[in-house]
Amino acid sequence: MIRPEQDHTSVTKKAQAAFLDVQQSVIERAKQTHTPIIVFTDNRIQSLTAEEFERIELEKSSERIELGKGE
């Protein structure tokens, strides 16, 4: 029998960690194969280099940190 998770926060953190692992794998594969990363954002499809994707994600991360400081 599968045990239900008792702590919703724990499940959320696990999901976020898994997403970050996959994101890093995608970046590494794009660098190795010299292929773009295709994303859908702002109602449009974008083709980004791995470096562009990393820069954008770093900027988003910095913004989230700044927003969190006010709490």
C-alpha positions in Angstrom: 0.0 0.0 0.0 1.3 3.5 -0.8 1.6 5.7 2.2 0.0 9.1 1.7 2.3 12.0 2.4 1.5 13.7 5.7 3.2 16.9 4.9 2.1 18.9 1.9 5.2 21.1 2.1 7.4 18.1 1.9 5.7 17.0 -1.3 6.0 20.5 -2.8 9.7 20.6 -2.0 10.3 17.2 -3.5 8.4 18.3 -6.7 10.4 21.5 -6.9 13.7 19.6 -6.4 12.8 17.1 -9.2 11.9 20.0 -11.5 15.3 21.6 -10.9 17.1 18.3 -11.6 15.3 17.9 -14.9 15.9 21.5 -15.8 19.6 21.1 -15.2 19.6 17.9 -17.3 17.9 19.8 -20.2 20.5 22.5 -20.0 23.4 20.0 -20.0 22.0 18.1 -23.0 21.4 21.3 -25.0 25.0 22.3 -24.4 26.4 18.9 -25.3 24.3 18.6 -28.5 24.4 22.3 -29.4 20.6 22.3 -29.7 18.2 25.0 -28.6 15.8 24.8 -25.6 12.2 25.4 -26.7 10.0 27.1 -24.2 6.5 28.5 -24.2 6.3 31.8 -22.3 4.2 34.9 -22.6 1.9 33.2 -25.0 4.7 32.5 -27.5 7.2 29.8 -28.4 10.9 30.7 -28.0 14.0 29.0 -29.1 16.8 29.7 -26.6 20.4 28.7 -26.3 21.4 26.9 -23.1 23.2 30.0 -22.0 20.2 32.3 -22.7 18.0 29.9 -20.8 20.4 29.8 -17.8 20.6 33.7 -17.8 16.8 34.0 -17.8 16.3 31.4 -15.1 19.0 33.1 -12.9 17.2 36.5 -13.4 13.9 34.9 -12.4 15.5 33.3 -9.3 17.0 36.6 -8.3 13.6 38.3 -8.6 11.9 35.5 -6.5 14.6 36.0 -3.8 14.0 39.8 -3.8 10.3 39.3 -3.5 10.8 36.9 -0.6 12.8 39.4 1.4 9.8 41.6 2.1 8.0 38.8 4.0 
